[in-house]
Amino acid sequence: MSWTPRTRVRTCLAIMVLGVLGLCLSPPALAAEAGTVVFMSPGGLVSGEYVLTVSVTWENSPGTVEYGIDEGVCCNPLTMTSGTYYEVTIDTTPLTDGAHTINLVIEDPLEFNSTASLEIVVDNTAPVIIVEDPGAGVVTGGYTVTAEVVDDNLNASSVVLIIDGNMSDARAMEGSGSTFTYVLDTVAEEWWNGSYNLTVRAIDMLGHETVSDGITIDVDNEPPLIMFTSVGGHVIGFYDLTIYISEPNMDTNAVWAVFDGDVLNRTRMVHDGDGTYSYKFDTATMADGKHGVYIIATDLSAQTQESEELVLQVDNNPPMSYITSTGGNVSGYYTLTAAVSDAYLDTDRVYIVVDGDDDNATMMAWTGEDYEVILDTRNMEDGMRYLKVWAFDEWDQSSRSEPLMLDVDNNEPYVMFLSSAGTKWGTYRIRVNVTDPHLNTSCVMVRVGGAEPMAMKFSNDEWYYNLDTTQMSNSLTSITINTCDTRGNCNDREYMEITVENRADLEIVSVEWVNTQVEPGTVAKVKVTVRNNGYAIANNFEVALTSGSEVLATATELTGVQPGKSHSFTLEWKVKGSGDKVVRLEVDPGNVLAESDETNNHWDQQTLTIAGESPGMGAALALLATAGAAGLIGRRRDQG
């Protein structure tokens, strides 16, 4: 320290206190330094609040201890803590980072002083990290992470790479100067495709830590992952093929659908966003059957992937069928064959339908070459029958073939008599109805009795033959119809019997006396009705009124009485005498006509009483029945 007047005065004052006045005239014999300073706090790197601790050994007596930083000592005292120790807390944050000098001055009461200095390096700033951003590129395989870490007091071993914030997997980076690197092998580490966040952490020597802003790398070590979202199987009409591709690095213009392996004619799919792609197409342009479709997708790293095949069962059309057997005239058992084709034919639902009767369709069987069914045409009606194949596919689509026409003929002609049996006379028309779709019209014959068959004629939807019974004997006669069709089926069993009767049968059916009172010499009249019960016209016969062998009156029929008809005759005779007279009425008394029944040609004989004249009375004619009946006037016979 320097010996100044001020110092000398202070020293003298001190000596005077001590009673030693001699020192006021000459310098005292004291130590030249105030004391010795030992820094108890280390220097070097400091930050924040730095506690400066020193130990002072005073040479004379304790004084003040002060410090300053870099230039001068000003007003920065240290506080004695205990014994020789002094301490102060220094806030380093106002200081610039870097080297600084702490200058310490101790001064005793005699103004002797000593100085000491301590070098410190202030570091209040954490490391600055800049990680190189890869930009929009995609990482495939290896990638080097590069970071610039700026800090004068960096702890190089603390610089690590952190992936997606996972500190447990922090990777120590290699440093050269302020540049640090780490080489990632995303293939060897089997990184999934996707985005990853990378950060770098650095700590300096004083523990200041910095974690950098993250950078994102898009890893693409695998080709696209392709998934079908549309369902295959049975398709018809328009079909939407849809897929989802998991690939962050996808080339959306490089997604193709390949049908049936035809890569040259592949179809680009439409990108609908968010990894979805679609292609809508009309399956009607494709043949029915199974079609395979797979996807080819290439990402921006030129990695290409082919999907599994999706099978489409296209079926836009019902089965196709046609009958291969020939039609025409058939009878009995008939084998029908047909060709039926469909990619998805339901082999258990191939039928033959007769005349549109679906309810009674017959299943056809596969023979290995075609479909076949054996039909018993005897279960069908004779005539034209049309047959169609009715086939279904697995999806319930059905169709029918063009018809096959069968001309079925299993039965002989059907014969039904239209004319009646019974007694016939004159010209008798035999009438029949003959039914057969294949009737041989030249073979419709009639046999009368045992004669040769004779051809019948056709008119007004019926067959007929005019039989002249007058040329036949009066007897029971059979009529048999013989018919055949063009297939040789014949019917000669249909017959009936008639009774030929060409004779008249005359019968008196009523007798009416016209005059009930007559006198002798007057004319008596009787009306006689004759009916022809036979089957021939009766003419040229007489009706006679007789009494014994005497013919009283006659009437002759000249116009003829038709069968079943009646004719009335009036007989007149002049009454003679008086008394009882037995009379008889007869028809054809001479048996001029050949009748079928000769027993009914007379009326019951009658007795007539002719009374003579009496005063005041006229003659009376009384008719009495021989059998004692009540009255004879108007009496009719009840003949069948």
C-alpha positions as CSV (number, residue, x, y, z in Angstrom):
1,M,0.0,0.0,0.0
2,S,1.2,3.6,-0.4
3,W,2.2,5.9,2.6
4,T,0.2,9.0,2.1
5,P,-0.4,12.1,4.3
6,R,-3.9,10.8,4.9
7,T,-2.5,7.5,5.8
8,R,0.1,9.1,8.1
9,V,-2.5,11.1,9.9
10,R,-4.6,8.1,10.5
11,T,-1.6,6.2,11.7
12,C,-0.6,8.9,14.1
13,L,-4.1,9.0,15.5
14,A,-3.9,5.4,16.1
15,I,-0.5,5.7,17.9
16,M,-1.8,8.5,20.0
17,V,-4.6,6.3,21.2
18,L,-2.0,3.8,22.1
19,G,0.1,6.3,23.9
20,V,3.0,6.0,21.6
21,L,3.6,9.6,20.4
22,G,6.9,9.0,18.8
23,L,5.4,7.6,15.8
24,C,4.0,10.8,14.7
25,L,7.4,12.1,13.8
26,S,8.5,9.0,11.7
27,P,6.9,6.0,9.9
28,P,5.9,3.1,12.1
29,A,7.6,-0.2,11.9
30,L,4.4,-2.0,10.5
31,A,3.7,-4.6,7.8
32,A,3.5,-3.3,4.3
33,E,0.4,-5.5,3.3
34,A,-3.0,-5.6,4.9
35,G,-3.2,-9.3,4.8
36,T,-3.4,-12.4,2.8
37,V,-6.6,-13.4,0.7
38,V,-7.4,-17.0,-0.1
39,F,-10.4,-17.6,-2.5
40,M,-12.6,-20.3,-1.1
41,S,-15.0,-20.3,-4.0
42,P,-13.7,-21.8,-7.2
43,G,-13.6,-19.6,-10.2
44,G,-14.2,-20.9,-13.7
45,L,-17.7,-21.4,-15.1
46,V,-20.4,-19.7,-13.2
47,S,-24.0,-18.8,-13.9
48,G,-26.9,-17.3,-12.1
49,E,-26.2,-16.3,-8.6
50,Y,-22.5,-17.0,-7.8
51,V,-21.5,-17.1,-4.1
52,L,-18.0,-15.7,-3.6
53,T,-16.4,-16.9,-0.4
54,V,-12.9,-15.8,0.7
55,S,-10.6,-16.3,3.7
56,V,-8.6,-13.2,4.8
57,T,-5.7,-13.4,7.1
58,W,-5.0,-9.9,8.4
59,E,-1.5,-8.8,9.0
60,N,-2.3,-5.9,11.4
61,S,-6.0,-5.7,12.3
62,P,-9.2,-6.6,10.4
63,G,-10.5,-4.1,8.0
64,T,-12.9,-4.1,5.0
65,V,-13.2,-6.5,2.2
66,E,-14.6,-5.3,-1.2
67,Y,-14.8,-6.6,-4.7
68,G,-15.3,-5.3,-8.2
69,I,-15.7,-7.0,-11.6
70,D,-13.4,-6.3,-14.5
71,E,-12.7,-2.6,-13.7
72,G,-12.3,-0.9,-10.3
73,V,-13.6,-1.6,-6.9
74,C,-16.8,0.1,-6.0
75,C,-19.1,-0.4,-3.2
76,N,-19.3,-4.1,-3.3
77,P,-18.5,-5.3,0.2
78,L,-18.2,-8.8,1.4
79,T,-19.8,-9.8,4.6
80,M,-17.8,-11.6,7.3
81,T,-19.6,-14.8,8.1
82,S,-17.4,-16.3,10.7
83,G,-13.8,-15.8,11.8
84,T,-11.7,-15.0,8.8
85,Y,-14.4,-15.9,6.2
86,Y,-16.2,-13.3,4.1
87,E,-18.9,-13.9,1.6
88,V,-21.1,-12.2,-1.1
89,T,-23.7,-13.4,-3.6
90,I,-23.0,-12.1,-7.1
91,D,-25.9,-12.0,-9.7
92,T,-24.1,-12.9,-12.9
93,T,-27.2,-12.6,-15.2
94,P,-26.4,-8.9,-16.0
95,L,-23.0,-9.9,-17.2
96,T,-22.3,-11.0,-20.6
97,D,-21.4,-14.6,-21.2
98,G,-17.7,-15.1,-21.3
99,A,-14.6,-14.5,-19.1
100,H,-14.7,-11.9,-16.3
101,T,-12.3,-11.0,-13.5
102,I,-13.3,-10.5,-9.9
103,N,-10.9,-8.0,-8.2
104,L,-10.8,-8.2,-4.4
105,V,-9.4,-5.4,-2.2
106,I,-8.8,-5.7,1.5
107,E,-7.9,-2.7,3.6
108,D,-7.0,-2.6,7.3
109,P,-7.7,0.4,9.6
110,L,-4.2,1.8,8.8
111,E,-5.2,1.9,5.2
112,F,-2.8,-0.8,4.3
113,N,-4.4,-2.8,1.6
114,S,-3.9,-5.9,-0.4
115,T,-5.5,-7.1,-3.7
116,A,-6.3,-10.4,-5.2
117,S,-8.2,-11.5,-8.3
118,L,-10.2,-14.5,-9.5
119,E,-11.1,-15.4,-13.1
120,I,-14.6,-16.6,-13.8
121,V,-16.4,-17.5,-17.0
122,V,-20.0,-16.5,-17.0
123,D,-22.5,-18.8,-18.9
124,N,-26.1,-18.0,-18.4
125,T,-27.3,-19.1,-21.9
126,A,-28.4,-22.7,-22.9
127,P,-27.1,-24.2,-26.1
128,V,-28.5,-23.1,-29.4
129,I,-29.5,-26.1,-31.6
130,I,-30.4,-26.1,-35.3
131,V,-31.4,-29.4,-36.8
132,E,-31.1,-29.7,-40.6
133,D,-34.6,-30.2,-42.0
134,P,-34.8,-32.8,-44.8
135,G,-37.6,-30.9,-46.5
136,A,-40.5,-32.7,-48.3
137,G,-38.4,-35.7,-49.2
138,V,-39.0,-39.2,-48.1
139,V,-36.5,-41.4,-46.2
140,T,-35.9,-44.8,-47.5
141,G,-33.3,-46.9,-45.7
142,G,-30.5,-44.8,-44.1
143,Y,-30.7,-41.2,-43.1
144,T,-28.2,-38.9,-41.4
145,V,-29.5,-36.5,-38.8
146,T,-27.3,-33.3,-38.7
147,A,-27.5,-30.7,-36.0
148,E,-25.5,-27.5,-35.3
149,V,-25.1,-27.0,-31.5
150,V,-23.7,-23.7,-30.5
151,D,-22.4,-23.2,-26.9
152,D,-18.9,-22.3,-25.7
153,N,-19.3,-24.6,-22.7
154,L,-21.1,-27.4,-24.3
155,N,-21.0,-30.9,-22.8
156,A,-20.6,-32.8,-26.1
157,S,-21.5,-36.1,-24.5
158,S,-25.0,-34.7,-23.7
159,V,-26.0,-34.2,-27.3
160,V,-28.5,-36.9,-28.2
161,L,-31.1,-37.6,-30.8
162,I,-34.7,-38.2,-29.6
163,I,-37.2,-40.0,-31.7
164,D,-40.9,-39.2,-31.2
165,G,-40.1,-37.9,-27.7
166,N,-39.0,-41.3,-26.5
167,M,-36.1,-40.4,-24.1
168,S,-35.6,-44.0,-23.2
169,D,-34.3,-44.5,-26.8
170,A,-32.2,-41.4,-27.0
171,R,-29.2,-41.8,-29.3
172,A,-25.8,-40.1,-28.6
173,M,-24.7,-38.1,-31.6
174,E,-21.2,-37.8,-32.9
175,G,-19.7,-34.3,-32.8
176,S,-17.1,-32.4,-34.7
177,G,-16.8,-28.8,-33.6
178,S,-20.4,-27.6,-33.4
179,T,-21.7,-30.1,-35.9
180,F,-23.3,-33.3,-34.6
181,T,-24.6,-36.2,-36.6
182,Y,-26.4,-39.5,-36.2
183,V,-26.9,-42.1,-38.9
184,L,-30.4,-43.8,-38.8
185,D,-30.8,-47.2,-40.5
186,T,-34.6,-47.3,-40.8
187,V,-34.5,-50.7,-42.6
188,A,-32.4,-52.5,-40.1
189,E,-34.4,-51.1,-37.3
190,E,-37.6,-52.1,-39.2
191,W,-39.3,-48.7,-39.0
192,W,-42.9,-48.7,-40.2
193,N,-43.9,-46.5,-43.0
194,G,-45.0,-43.2,-41.6
195,S,-43.9,-39.8,-40.2
196,Y,-41.5,-39.5,-37.3
197,N,-40.6,-36.5,-35.2
198,L,-36.9,-36.0,-34.5
199,T,-35.4,-33.6,-31.9
200,V,-31.9,-33.0,-30.5
201,R,-31.2,-32.3,-26.9
202,A,-28.0,-30.7,-25.6
203,I,-26.8,-29.7,-22.1
204,D,-23.9,-27.4,-21.4
205,M,-21.3,-27.7,-18.6
206,L,-23.5,-25.7,-16.2
207,G,-26.6,-27.9,-16.9
208,H,-28.4,-25.5,-19.3
209,E,-30.5,-27.8,-21.4
210,T,-32.0,-27.2,-24.8
211,V,-34.3,-29.4,-26.8
212,S,-34.5,-28.4,-30.4
213,D,-37.6,-27.8,-32.5
214,G,-38.6,-31.1,-34.1
215,I,-38.2,-32.0,-37.7
216,T,-40.4,-34.6,-39.4
217,I,-39.1,-37.3,-41.7
218,D,-41.4,-39.5,-43.7
219,V,-40.1,-43.0,-43.7
220,D,-41.0,-45.3,-46.6
221,N,-39.3,-48.6,-46.4
222,E,-42.3,-50.7,-47.5
223,P,-44.4,-50.8,-50.6
224,P,-48.0,-49.7,-50.4
225,L,-50.4,-51.8,-48.3
226,I,-53.5,-52.6,-50.3
227,M,-56.9,-53.6,-48.9
228,F,-60.1,-54.2,-50.8
229,T,-63.0,-52.5,-49.3
230,S,-65.6,-53.7,-51.8
231,V,-66.9,-57.2,-51.6
232,G,-66.4,-59.7,-54.4
233,G,-68.6,-62.7,-55.1
234,H,-71.8,-62.4,-57.1
235,V,-72.0,-59.1,-59.0
236,I,-74.5,-57.9,-61.6
237,G,-74.8,-54.6,-63.5
238,F,-72.6,-51.8,-62.4
239,Y,-70.0,-52.6,-59.8
240,D,-68.0,-50.2,-57.6
241,L,-64.5,-51.6,-57.0
242,T,-63.1,-49.8,-54.0
243,I,-59.8,-50.1,-52.1
244,Y,-57.8,-48.5,-49.3
245,I,-54.1,-48.0,-49.5
246,S,-52.0,-47.4,-46.4
247,E,-49.0,-45.4,-47.8
248,P,-48.0,-41.9,-46.7
249,N,-45.8,-41.6,-49.8
250,M,-48.2,-42.7,-52.3
251,D,-48.1,-41.8,-56.0
252,T,-51.9,-41.4,-56.4
253,N,-51.6,-41.6,-60.2
254,A,-50.0,-45.0,-60.0
255,V,-52.8,-47.2,-58.8
256,W,-54.1,-49.7,-61.3
257,A,-56.8,-52.4,-61.5
258,V,-55.8,-55.4,-63.6
259,F,-58.6,-57.7,-64.7
260,D,-58.0,-61.4,-65.5
261,G,-54.2,-60.8,-65.6
262,D,-54.3,-58.4,-68.6
263,V,-51.7,-56.0,-67.4
264,L,-51.5,-54.3,-70.8
265,N,-55.1,-53.2,-70.5
266,R,-55.0,-52.2,-66.8
267,T,-57.3,-49.5,-65.6
268,R,-56.2,-46.5,-63.5
269,M,-58.3,-46.1,-60.4
270,V,-59.7,-42.8,-59.2
271,H,-58.2,-41.3,-56.0
272,D,-61.1,-40.3,-53.8
273,G,-58.9,-38.9,-51.0
274,D,-57.7,-40.3,-47.6
275,G,-56.1,-43.4,-49.1
276,T,-59.3,-44.5,-50.9
277,Y,-59.6,-45.4,-54.6
278,S,-62.4,-46.5,-56.7
279,Y,-63.4,-47.7,-60.2
280,K,-67.0,-48.1,-61.3
281,F,-67.6,-50.3,-64.3
282,D,-70.5,-52.1,-66.1
283,T,-70.1,-55.9,-65.6
284,A,-72.5,-56.4,-68.5
285,T,-69.5,-55.8,-70.8
286,M,-67.9,-58.9,-69.3
287,A,-68.7,-62.5,-70.0
288,D,-70.6,-64.3,-67.2
289,G,-68.3,-66.3,-65.0
290,K,-65.4,-65.8,-62.6
291,H,-63.2,-62.9,-63.1
292,G,-60.1,-62.0,-61.0
293,V,-59.0,-58.5,-60.3
294,Y,-55.9,-57.4,-58.5
295,I,-54.3,-54.0,-57.8
296,I,-50.9,-52.7,-58.7
297,A,-49.8,-49.7,-56.6
298,T,-46.5,-47.8,-56.8
299,D,-45.4,-45.2,-54.2
300,L,-43.2,-42.1,-54.7
301,S,-40.1,-44.2,-53.8
302,A,-40.8,-46.4,-56.8
303,Q,-41.8,-49.3,-54.5
304,T,-44.5,-51.4,-56.2
305,Q,-47.0,-53.8,-54.6
306,E,-49.5,-56.2,-56.1
307,S,-52.6,-57.1,-54.1
308,E,-54.2,-60.4,-53.6
309,E,-56.8,-61.3,-56.3
310,L,-60.5,-60.4,-55.7
311,V,-62.8,-62.8,-57.4
312,L,-65.9,-61.4,-59.1
313,Q,-68.7,-63.9,-60.0
314,V,-70.3,-62.0,-62.9
315,D,-73.7,-63.2,-63.8
316,N,-75.8,-60.7,-65.8
317,N,-77.7,-63.3,-67.9
318,P,-80.0,-66.2,-67.1
319,P,-79.2,-69.7,-68.3
320,M,-79.3,-70.3,-72.1
321,S,-81.0,-73.5,-73.2
322,Y,-82.2,-75.2,-76.3
323,I,-83.8,-78.6,-77.0
324,T,-81.6,-80.9,-79.0
325,S,-84.1,-83.7,-79.6
326,T,-86.6,-83.6,-82.4
327,G,-90.3,-83.2,-82.1
328,G,-93.1,-84.4,-84.4
329,N,-95.4,-87.3,-83.9
330,V,-94.7,-89.1,-80.6
331,S,-96.4,-91.7,-78.5
332,G,-95.5,-93.8,-75.4
333,Y,-92.2,-93.0,-73.8
334,Y,-90.3,-90.1,-75.3
335,T,-86.7,-89.1,-74.5
336,L,-86.1,-85.3,-74.6
337,T,-82.6,-83.9,-74.4
338,A,-81.4,-80.3,-74.1
339,A,-78.3,-78.3,-73.9
340,V,-78.2,-75.8,-71.0
341,S,-75.3,-73.4,-70.3
342,D,-74.7,-70.9,-67.5
343,A,-71.6,-70.1,-65.6
344,Y,-73.5,-70.6,-62.4
345,L,-76.2,-73.0,-63.4
346,D,-78.2,-74.6,-60.6
347,T,-78.1,-78.1,-61.8
348,D,-80.9,-79.2,-59.5
349,R,-83.3,-76.7,-61.1
350,V,-83.4,-77.6,-64.8
351,Y,-87.0,-78.5,-65.7
352,I,-89.1,-79.4,-68.7
353,V,-92.5,-77.7,-68.8
354,V,-95.4,-79.0,-70.9
355,D,-97.9,-76.5,-72.1
356,G,-96.8,-73.8,-69.6
357,D,-97.8,-75.9,-66.6
358,D,-95.0,-74.8,-64.2
359,D,-96.6,-76.5,-61.2
360,N,-96.1,-79.9,-62.8
361,A,-92.7,-79.2,-64.3
362,T,-90.4,-82.3,-64.5
363,M,-86.8,-82.1,-63.4
364,M,-84.2,-83.0,-66.0
365,A,-81.0,-84.9,-65.2
366,W,-77.4,-84.3,-66.3
367,T,-76.0,-87.2,-68.3
368,G,-72.5,-85.9,-68.6
369,E,-73.2,-84.5,-72.1
370,D,-76.6,-82.9,-71.9
371,Y,-79.8,-82.8,-69.8
372,E,-82.3,-85.5,-70.3
373,V,-85.8,-86.5,-69.2
374,I,-87.9,-89.5,-70.3
375,L,-91.5,-88.4,-70.6
376,D,-94.5,-90.8,-70.7
377,T,-96.6,-89.1,-73.3
378,R,-99.5,-91.3,-72.3
379,N,-100.0,-88.9,-69.4
380,M,-100.6,-86.1,-72.0
381,E,-103.6,-85.3,-74.0
382,D,-103.4,-86.2,-77.6
383,G,-102.7,-83.3,-79.9
384,M,-100.1,-80.6,-80.2
385,R,-98.1,-80.1,-77.0
386,Y,-95.4,-77.5,-76.6
387,L,-92.4,-78.2,-74.4
388,K,-89.9,-75.7,-73.0
389,V,-86.8,-76.1,-70.9
390,W,-87.0,-73.9,-67.7
391,A,-83.6,-73.4,-66.1
392,F,-82.3,-71.4,-63.0
393,D,-78.9,-70.2,-62.0
394,E,-77.5,-70.0,-58.5
395,W,-78.8,-66.4,-58.2
396,D,-82.4,-67.4,-59.1
397,Q,-82.3,-66.0,-62.6
398,S,-84.3,-68.2,-64.9
399,S,-85.1,-68.4,-68.6
400,R,-87.0,-70.7,-71.0
401,S,-86.0,-72.2,-74.2
402,E,-87.7,-72.0,-77.5
403,P,-90.6,-74.4,-77.6
404,L,-90.5,-77.9,-79.1
405,M,-93.7,-79.1,-80.6
406,L,-94.8,-82.7,-80.0
407,D,-97.7,-84.1,-81.8
408,V,-98.9,-86.6,-79.2
409,D,-101.1,-89.5,-80.3
410,N,-101.4,-92.3,-77.8
411,N,-105.2,-93.0,-78.0
412,E,-107.6,-94.5,-80.5
413,P,-110.3,-92.2,-81.9
414,Y,-113.1,-91.4,-79.5
415,V,-116.5,-92.3,-80.8
416,M,-119.8,-91.0,-79.4
417,F,-123.2,-91.8,-80.9
418,L,-125.4,-88.8,-81.6
419,S,-128.3,-90.7,-83.0
420,S,-130.4,-92.7,-80.6
421,A,-131.0,-96.4,-80.4
422,G,-134.5,-98.0,-80.3
423,T,-136.9,-98.8,-83.0
424,K,-136.1,-97.4,-86.4
425,W,-137.8,-97.4,-89.7
426,G,-137.5,-95.9,-93.2
427,T,-134.3,-94.0,-93.7
428,Y,-132.4,-93.8,-90.4
429,R,-129.5,-91.4,-90.2
430,I,-126.7,-92.9,-88.1
431,R,-124.8,-89.9,-86.5
432,V,-121.6,-90.0,-84.5
433,N,-119.0,-87.6,-83.2
434,V,-115.4,-88.9,-83.8
435,T,-112.6,-87.1,-81.9
436,D,-108.9,-87.6,-82.6
437,P,-106.3,-84.9,-83.5
438,H,-104.8,-87.3,-86.0
439,L,-108.0,-88.9,-87.3
440,N,-107.7,-90.8,-90.6
441,T,-110.8,-89.4,-92.2
442,S,-110.8,-92.1,-94.8
443,C,-111.2,-94.6,-92.1
444,V,-114.5,-93.7,-90.5
445,M,-116.8,-96.6,-91.3
446,V,-120.1,-98.1,-90.1
447,R,-121.0,-101.8,-90.0
448,V,-124.6,-102.7,-90.0
449,G,-125.1,-106.2,-88.6
450,G,-122.7,-108.5,-90.3
451,A,-122.5,-106.5,-93.5
452,E,-119.3,-105.0,-94.8
453,P,-118.3,-101.6,-93.3
454,M,-119.5,-98.6,-95.3
455,A,-117.8,-95.2,-95.3
456,M,-119.5,-92.4,-93.4
457,K,-119.7,-88.8,-94.5
458,F,-118.8,-85.6,-92.6
459,S,-121.0,-82.6,-92.3
460,N,-121.6,-80.0,-89.6
461,D,-119.0,-81.4,-87.2
462,E,-120.4,-84.9,-87.3
463,W,-120.1,-88.1,-89.2
464,Y,-123.3,-89.7,-90.6
465,Y,-124.6,-92.5,-92.7
466,N,-128.2,-92.7,-94.1
467,L,-129.4,-96.3,-93.5
468,D,-132.4,-97.5,-95.6
469,T,-134.1,-99.8,-93.1
470,T,-136.8,-100.7,-95.6
471,Q,-134.3,-103.0,-97.3
472,M,-133.7,-104.7,-94.0
473,S,-135.6,-107.3,-92.1
474,N,-137.6,-106.2,-89.2
475,S,-135.4,-107.3,-86.3
476,L,-132.8,-106.3,-83.7
477,T,-129.7,-105.0,-85.6
478,S,-126.3,-103.9,-84.3
479,I,-124.6,-100.7,-85.5
480,T,-120.8,-100.7,-85.1
481,I,-118.4,-97.8,-85.8
482,N,-114.9,-98.5,-87.0
483,T,-112.3,-95.7,-86.9
484,C,-108.5,-95.4,-87.1
485,D,-106.0,-92.5,-86.7
486,T,-102.9,-91.9,-88.8
487,R,-100.8,-93.5,-86.1
488,G,-102.7,-96.8,-86.5
489,N,-104.7,-96.6,-83.4
490,C,-108.1,-98.1,-84.2
491,N,-111.4,-98.2,-82.4
492,D,-113.9,-100.8,-83.5
493,R,-115.7,-101.3,-80.2
494,E,-118.3,-98.6,-80.3
495,Y,-121.7,-100.0,-81.2
496,M,-125.4,-99.8,-80.4
497,E,-128.5,-101.8,-81.3
498,I,-131.6,-100.7,-83.1
499,T,-134.8,-102.5,-83.8
500,V,-135.8,-102.3,-87.5
501,E,-139.5,-102.0,-87.8
502,N,-140.9,-100.9,-91.1
503,R,-144.6,-102.1,-90.5
504,A,-147.6,-100.1,-89.5
505,D,-149.7,-100.9,-86.4
506,L,-153.3,-99.7,-86.6
507,E,-155.4,-99.4,-83.5
508,I,-158.9,-98.0,-82.9
509,V,-158.4,-95.6,-80.0
510,S,-161.8,-94.0,-79.7
511,V,-165.4,-94.5,-80.7
512,E,-168.0,-91.7,-80.5
513,W,-171.7,-92.3,-81.5
514,V,-172.9,-89.0,-83.1
515,N,-176.6,-89.7,-83.1
516,T,-178.0,-90.8,-79.8
517,Q,-181.7,-91.0,-80.7
518,V,-182.8,-92.3,-84.1
519,E,-185.9,-93.7,-85.5
520,P,-186.1,-96.7,-87.7
521,G,-185.2,-95.6,-91.2
522,T,-182.9,-92.8,-90.1
523,V,-179.1,-92.6,-90.5
524,A,-177.0,-93.5,-87.6
525,K,-173.4,-92.1,-87.3
526,V,-170.3,-93.2,-85.4
527,K,-166.9,-91.4,-85.3
528,V,-164.0,-93.8,-85.1
529,T,-160.4,-92.6,-84.5
530,V,-157.6,-94.9,-85.7
531,R,-153.9,-94.4,-84.6
532,N,-150.8,-95.8,-86.4
533,N,-148.6,-97.1,-83.6
534,G,-146.2,-98.6,-86.1
535,Y,-143.2,-97.3,-88.1
536,A,-144.6,-97.3,-91.6
537,I,-147.3,-95.3,-93.4
538,A,-150.6,-97.0,-93.3
539,N,-152.9,-96.4,-96.3
540,N,-155.5,-98.2,-98.4
541,F,-157.0,-99.8,-95.4
542,E,-160.7,-99.9,-94.4
543,V,-162.5,-99.2,-91.2
544,A,-165.7,-101.3,-91.0
545,L,-168.8,-101.6,-88.9
546,T,-170.2,-105.1,-89.0
547,S,-172.9,-107.1,-87.4
548,G,-172.1,-110.8,-87.7
549,S,-171.3,-111.3,-91.4
550,E,-173.2,-108.2,-92.4
551,V,-171.1,-105.1,-93.2
552,L,-173.1,-102.2,-92.0
553,A,-170.7,-99.4,-93.1
554,T,-167.1,-98.9,-94.2
555,A,-164.6,-96.0,-94.7
556,T,-161.3,-96.3,-96.7
557,E,-158.0,-94.4,-95.9
558,L,-156.4,-93.3,-99.1
559,T,-153.9,-90.5,-97.9
560,G,-152.0,-92.6,-95.4
561,V,-151.6,-92.3,-91.7
562,Q,-148.1,-91.5,-90.7
563,P,-146.4,-93.4,-87.9
564,G,-147.5,-92.0,-84.5
565,K,-150.4,-90.2,-86.1
566,S,-154.2,-90.7,-85.8
567,H,-157.0,-90.4,-88.3
568,S,-160.8,-90.2,-87.7
569,F,-163.5,-91.8,-89.8
570,T,-167.2,-91.3,-89.7
571,L,-169.3,-94.3,-90.5
572,E,-173.0,-94.0,-91.4
573,W,-175.8,-96.6,-92.0
574,K,-179.6,-96.6,-92.2
575,V,-181.3,-98.1,-89.2
576,K,-183.8,-100.8,-90.0
577,G,-186.2,-102.7,-87.8
578,S,-186.1,-102.8,-84.1
579,G,-184.7,-104.8,-81.3
580,D,-181.1,-105.8,-80.2
581,K,-178.3,-105.8,-82.8
582,V,-174.7,-106.8,-82.0
583,V,-172.2,-104.6,-83.9
584,R,-168.3,-104.7,-84.2
585,L,-165.9,-102.0,-85.3
586,E,-162.7,-103.2,-87.0
587,V,-159.7,-101.6,-88.8
588,D,-158.2,-103.4,-91.8
589,P,-160.6,-106.3,-91.4
590,G,-159.2,-107.9,-94.5
591,N,-155.6,-107.8,-93.2
592,V,-154.5,-105.8,-96.3
593,L,-151.6,-104.3,-94.4
594,A,-148.8,-106.3,-92.8
595,E,-148.9,-105.0,-89.2
596,S,-146.5,-105.5,-86.4
597,D,-149.5,-106.2,-84.1
598,E,-152.7,-107.7,-85.5
599,T,-154.4,-108.1,-82.1
600,N,-155.4,-104.5,-81.6
601,N,-157.4,-104.0,-84.8
602,H,-160.9,-104.2,-83.4
603,W,-163.0,-102.4,-80.8
604,D,-165.0,-104.3,-78.2
605,Q,-168.2,-105.5,-79.8
606,Q,-171.4,-103.6,-78.9
607,T,-175.1,-104.3,-78.6
608,L,-177.5,-101.8,-80.2
609,T,-181.2,-101.7,-79.1
610,I,-183.5,-100.1,-81.6
611,A,-186.8,-99.3,-80.0
612,G,-190.1,-99.1,-82.0
613,E,-192.5,-96.1,-82.2
614,S,-194.5,-95.3,-79.0
615,P,-197.2,-92.7,-78.5
616,G,-195.6,-89.3,-78.0
617,M,-192.1,-90.6,-78.2
618,G,-189.5,-91.0,-80.9
619,A,-187.5,-94.0,-81.4
620,A,-184.4,-94.2,-79.1
621,L,-181.1,-95.7,-79.7
622,A,-179.4,-97.2,-76.7
623,L,-175.9,-98.4,-76.8
624,L,-174.9,-100.9,-74.2
625,A,-171.5,-102.4,-73.6
626,T,-171.5,-106.2,-73.6
627,A,-169.4,-106.1,-70.5
628,G,-172.0,-104.1,-68.7
629,A,-170.2,-100.7,-68.7
630,A,-172.2,-97.6,-67.8
631,G,-172.6,-96.0,-71.2
632,L,-171.2,-96.5,-74.7
633,I,-171.6,-93.0,-76.1
634,G,-168.2,-91.2,-76.2
635,R,-166.4,-94.2,-74.9
636,R,-162.6,-94.4,-75.7
637,R,-160.3,-97.3,-75.4
638,D,-157.2,-96.8,-73.3
639,Q,-154.7,-98.4,-75.6
640,G,-150.9,-97.9,-75.1
